[in-house]
Amino acid sequence: MPSKADVKAWKAQLVAQAEQQILKLTDSDRFKQYLRTCLDTLTFDLILVKLDQKQEFLIHEKLCTPL
């Protein structure tokens, strides 16, 4: 059975390896492109929501305005 010090060192090694892999992943060009795509998609979705809200407002204004 491993000692507490061995387990602690093993855990520290796993954490260090995970940190290195995460940094490697998040620094890659593919990940940056993925984030740009997500941002573009979110921006486009927000534009569509704003346009839809504007359209609903204009329809409501037209229906509620007396002739």
C-alpha distances in whole Angstrom, upper triangle without the diagonal:
4,7,9,12,10,10,13,14,13,15,18,18,19,21,23,23,25,27,29,29,31,33,34,35,37,39,40,43,43,41,44,46,44,45,48,49,47,49,52,52,51,54,56,55,56,60,60,59,62,65,64,64,68,69,68,70,73,74,73,76,78,78,79,81,85,87
4,7,8,6,7,10,11,10,12,15,15,16,18,20,20,22,24,25,26,28,30,31,32,34,36,37,41,40,38,41,44,42,42,46,47,45,47,50,50,49,52,54,53,54,58,58,58,60,63,62,63,66,67,67,68,71,72,72,74,77,77,77,80,83,86
4,5,5,6,9,10,11,12,14,15,17,19,20,21,23,24,26,27,29,30,32,33,35,36,38,42,41,39,42,45,43,43,46,47,46,48,51,51,50,53,55,54,55,58,59,58,60,63,63,63,66,68,67,69,72,72,72,74,77,77,77,80,84,86
4,5,5,6,9,10,11,12,14,15,16,18,20,21,22,24,26,27,29,30,31,33,34,36,40,40,38,40,43,41,41,44,45,44,45,49,48,47,50,53,52,52,56,57,55,58,60,60,60,63,65,65,66,69,70,69,72,74,74,74,77,81,83
4,5,5,6,8,10,10,12,14,15,16,18,20,21,23,24,26,27,28,30,31,33,35,39,39,36,39,42,40,40,43,45,43,45,48,48,47,50,52,52,52,55,57,56,58,61,61,61,63,65,65,66,69,70,70,72,75,75,75,77,81,84
4,5,5,6,9,10,10,12,14,15,16,18,20,21,23,24,26,27,28,30,32,33,37,37,35,37,40,39,39,42,43,42,44,47,47,46,49,51,51,51,55,56,55,57,60,60,60,63,65,65,66,69,70,70,72,74,75,75,77,81,83
4,5,5,6,9,10,11,12,14,15,16,18,20,21,22,24,26,27,28,30,32,36,35,33,36,38,37,36,40,41,39,41,45,44,44,46,49,48,49,52,53,52,54,57,57,57,60,62,61,63,66,67,66,69,71,71,72,74,78,80
4,5,5,6,9,10,11,12,14,15,16,18,20,21,23,24,26,27,29,31,34,34,32,34,37,36,35,39,40,38,40,43,43,42,45,47,47,47,50,52,51,53,56,56,56,58,60,60,61,64,65,65,67,70,70,70,73,76,79
4,5,5,6,9,10,10,12,14,15,17,18,20,21,22,24,26,27,29,33,33,31,33,36,35,34,38,39,38,39,43,43,42,45,47,47,47,51,52,51,53,56,56,56,59,61,61,62,65,66,66,68,71,71,71,74,77,80
4,5,5,6,9,10,11,12,14,15,17,18,20,21,22,24,26,27,31,31,29,31,34,33,33,36,38,36,38,41,41,41,43,46,45,46,49,50,50,52,54,55,55,58,59,59,61,64,64,65,67,69,70,70,72,76,78
4,5,5,6,9,10,10,12,14,15,16,18,20,21,22,24,26,30,29,27,29,32,31,30,34,35,34,35,39,38,38,41,43,42,43,46,47,47,49,51,51,52,54,56,56,57,60,61,61,63,66,66,67,69,73,75
4,5,5,6,9,10,11,12,14,15,16,18,20,21,22,25,28,28,26,28,31,30,30,33,35,33,35,38,38,37,40,42,42,43,46,47,46,48,51,51,52,54,56,56,57,60,61,61,63,66,66,67,69,73,75
4,5,5,6,9,10,11,12,14,15,16,18,20,21,23,27,27,25,27,30,29,29,32,34,33,34,37,38,37,40,42,42,43,46,47,47,49,51,52,52,55,57,57,58,61,62,62,64,66,67,68,70,74,76
4,5,5,6,9,10,11,12,14,15,16,18,20,21,25,25,23,25,28,27,27,30,31,30,32,35,35,35,37,40,39,40,43,44,44,46,49,49,49,52,54,54,55,58,59,59,61,64,64,65,67,71,73
4,5,5,6,9,10,10,12,14,15,16,18,20,24,24,21,23,26,25,25,28,30,28,30,33,33,32,35,38,37,38,41,42,42,44,46,47,47,49,51,52,53,55,57,57,59,61,62,62,64,68,70
4,5,5,6,9,10,11,12,14,15,16,19,22,23,21,23,26,25,25,28,30,29,30,33,34,33,35,38,38,39,41,43,43,44,47,48,48,50,52,53,54,57,58,58,60,62,63,64,66,69,72
4,5,5,6,9,10,11,12,14,15,17,21,21,19,21,24,23,23,27,28,27,29,32,32,32,35,37,37,38,41,42,42,44,46,47,48,50,52,52,54,56,57,58,60,62,63,64,66,69,71
4,5,5,6,9,10,10,12,14,16,19,19,17,19,22,21,21,24,25,24,26,29,29,29,32,34,34,35,38,39,39,41,43,44,44,47,48,49,50,53,54,54,56,58,59,60,62,66,68
4,5,5,6,8,10,11,12,14,18,18,16,18,21,20,19,23,24,23,25,28,29,28,30,33,33,34,36,38,38,39,42,43,43,46,48,48,49,52,53,53,55,57,58,59,61,65,67
4,5,5,6,9,10,11,12,16,17,15,17,20,20,20,23,24,24,25,28,29,29,31,34,34,35,37,39,39,41,43,44,45,47,49,50,51,53,54,55,57,59,60,61,63,66,68
4,5,5,6,9,10,11,14,14,13,15,18,17,18,21,22,22,24,26,27,27,29,31,32,33,35,37,37,39,41,42,43,45,47,48,49,51,52,53,55,57,58,59,61,65,66
4,5,5,6,8,10,14,13,11,13,16,15,15,18,20,19,20,23,24,24,26,29,29,30,32,34,34,36,38,39,40,42,44,44,46,48,49,50,52,54,55,56,57,61,63
4,5,5,6,9,12,13,11,12,16,15,15,18,20,19,20,23,24,24,26,29,29,30,32,34,35,36,38,40,40,42,44,45,46,48,50,51,52,54,55,56,58,62,64
4,6,5,6,10,11,10,12,15,15,15,18,19,20,21,23,25,25,27,29,30,31,33,35,36,37,39,40,41,43,45,46,47,49,51,52,53,55,57,58,59,63,65
4,5,5,9,9,7,9,12,11,12,15,16,16,18,21,21,22,24,26,27,28,30,32,32,34,36,37,38,40,42,43,44,46,48,49,50,52,53,55,56,60,62
4,6,8,9,6,7,11,10,10,13,15,14,16,18,19,20,21,24,25,25,28,29,30,31,34,35,36,38,39,40,42,44,45,46,48,50,51,52,54,57,59
4,7,9,7,7,11,12,11,13,16,16,17,19,21,22,23,25,26,27,29,31,32,33,35,37,38,39,41,42,44,45,47,48,49,51,53,54,55,59,61
4,5,5,6,9,10,11,13,14,16,17,19,20,21,23,25,26,27,29,31,32,33,35,36,38,39,41,42,44,45,47,48,50,51,53,54,55,59,60
4,5,5,6,9,10,10,12,14,15,16,18,20,21,22,24,26,27,28,30,31,33,34,36,37,39,40,42,43,45,46,48,49,51,52,53,57,58
4,5,5,6,9,10,10,12,14,15,16,18,20,21,22,24,26,27,28,30,31,33,34,36,37,39,40,42,43,45,46,48,49,51,52,56,57
4,5,5,6,9,10,10,12,14,15,16,18,20,21,22,24,26,27,29,30,31,33,34,36,37,39,40,42,43,45,46,48,49,51,54,56
4,5,5,6,9,10,11,12,14,15,16,18,20,21,22,24,26,27,29,30,31,33,34,36,37,39,40,42,43,45,46,48,49,53,54
4,5,5,6,9,10,10,12,14,15,16,18,20,21,22,24,26,27,28,30,31,33,34,36,37,39,40,42,43,45,46,48,51,52
4,5,5,6,9,10,11,12,14,15,16,18,20,21,22,24,26,27,29,30,31,33,35,36,37,39,40,42,43,45,46,50,51
4,5,5,6,9,10,10,12,14,15,16,18,20,21,22,24,26,27,28,30,31,33,34,36,37,39,40,42,43,45,48,50
4,5,5,6,8,10,10,12,14,15,16,18,20,21,22,24,26,27,28,30,31,33,34,36,37,39,40,42,43,47,48
4,5,5,6,8,10,10,12,14,15,16,18,20,21,22,24,26,27,28,30,31,33,34,36,37,39,40,42,45,47
4,5,5,6,8,10,10,12,14,15,16,18,20,21,22,24,26,27,28,30,31,33,34,36,37,39,40,44,45
4,5,5,6,8,10,10,12,14,15,16,18,20,21,22,24,26,27,28,30,31,33,34,36,37,39,42,44
4,5,5,6,9,10,11,12,14,15,16,18,20,21,22,24,26,27,28,30,31,33,35,36,37,41,42
4,5,5,6,9,10,11,12,14,15,16,18,20,21,22,24,26,27,28,30,31,33,34,36,40,41
4,5,5,6,9,10,10,12,14,15,16,18,20,21,22,24,26,27,28,30,31,33,34,38,40
4,5,5,6,9,10,11,12,14,15,16,18,20,21,23,24,26,27,29,30,31,33,36,38
4,5,5,6,9,10,11,12,14,15,16,18,20,21,22,24,26,27,29,30,31,35,36
4,5,5,6,9,10,10,12,14,15,16,18,20,21,22,24,26,27,28,30,34,35
4,5,5,6,9,10,10,12,14,15,16,18,20,21,22,24,26,27,28,32,34
4,5,5,6,9,10,10,12,14,15,16,18,20,21,22,24,26,27,30,32
4,5,5,6,9,10,10,12,14,15,16,18,20,21,22,24,25,29,30
4,5,5,6,9,10,10,12,14,15,16,18,20,21,22,24,28,29
4,5,5,6,9,10,10,12,14,15,16,18,20,21,22,26,28
4,5,5,6,9,10,10,12,14,15,16,18,20,21,24,26
4,5,5,6,9,10,11,12,14,15,16,18,20,23,25
4,5,5,6,9,10,10,12,14,15,16,18,22,24
4,5,5,6,9,10,10,12,14,15,16,20,21
4,5,5,6,9,10,11,12,14,15,19,20
4,5,5,6,9,10,11,12,14,18,19
4,5,5,6,9,10,10,12,16,18
4,5,5,6,9,10,10,14,15
4,5,5,6,9,10,13,14
4,5,5,6,8,12,14
4,6,5,6,10,12
4,6,5,8,9
4,6,8,10
4,6,9
4,6
4
